[in-house]
Amino acid sequence: MTARLLEGKTALVTGGGTGVGRGIARSLLQHGARVTLAARRLDVLEETATLLTSEIDGAQVAFTGCDVTVEEEVTAAVASAAASDGHLDIAVANAGTGAPGPILALDAEQWRLVNDLNVLGTALTIKHAALAMKERGGSIVTISTVESVKVAKYMAAYTVTKAAMESLVHCAALELAPFAIRVNCIRPGYVPTEGTALAFNEEDAQQLIDITPLGRSGRAEEIGEAVVYFCAESGTWVTGQILAVDGGMGIPEGVSFEKLCRTLYGDELMDSCTRPTEKR
C-alpha cells in the first residue's frame, strides 16, 4: 500500500490530461493529494479524471480548462484548485511543447509558440501559484527535459526554452523562499507518451533508449514520484534544484577506453566487468 505522504494537500497540474502530466497526477493522488487537472482540451481532461478516479480508491480529482499562456485563465485555474480549502499547496507546471526543425528553417511564429508555452506559461503558473501560497508556503515543481543540457540537433526551440525555464526556477526559488515557497524542477529523459509516439518512430525511440545507461525508457509515474519527493515532508529543505530523472541519459559521457583496458587486462576480465550475465 502506498504511503499517503500528501494527505490533505491540494494540487494543480498543468498539462495534466495526458502523458507525463497524467502520471504526475496519478502519483499525487496515490499519496493522498486532491488534484485539479488543467489543460486546453476539456474532453481529454474529463477522460483522465474518470480514469484516475476509477483506478485510485478515494481519489479526489477535478479539472478545469486552461491555456497557460493566458494569464486570466491561469488565475482561474489556480483559484479552482484552491477552492476546496482556500489554499494551494502544490503546483506542477508541466504544460509544454516543442517545434522540431533546423534553426535555418524555424520561423518567428514557431519560436513564439514554444517560448510562450515553455517559458511564459511556466512563469505565469509560478506567479499565480505563489500568490495563492504566500500565506502558508507550498511547493512548485516544473518539468524540463534532459535536452536542456544534452543538446539535440534540430530541437533548438525546445532546448533553449527549457534551459531558460530552468533558470527561471533558480530565480523563483530565491525570490519566493521568504514565503516558504519552494521551487524545484524535474529533468526527465525519454518517457514514451502520446506526444512522443507522434514525434518518434520506432528507430528514433530505440536510439534514445540506446543512449540511456540504464537501458530502458522511463515511466510517467517515475516522474510523478520525483514530484512527490519535492512536495512531501522529505523535500521541505530543498529548493532551486534540478533533479534529473533520466536513466543516466544526461551524464556528460566522454570517450570509452574499453579497447585499451582489454589490451591491458584481457577479454575475460573485461567481459566480467562490462557484460551482465542476465538482463535486469
Secondary structure, 3 states (H helix, E strand, C coil): CCCCCCCCCEEEEECCCCHHHHHHHHHHHHCCCEEEEEECCHHHHHHHHHHHHHHCCCCCEEEEECCCCCHHHHHHHHHHHHCCCCCCCEEEECCCCCCCECCCCCCHHHHHHHHHHHHHHHHHHHHHHHHHHCCCCEEEEEECCHHHCCCCCCEHHHHHHHHHHHHHHHHHHHHHHHHCEEEEEEEECCCCCHHHHHHCCHHHHHHHHHCCCCCCCCCHHHHHHHHHHHHCHHHCCCCCCEEEECCCCCCCCCCCCHHHHHHHHCHHHHHHHHCCCCCC
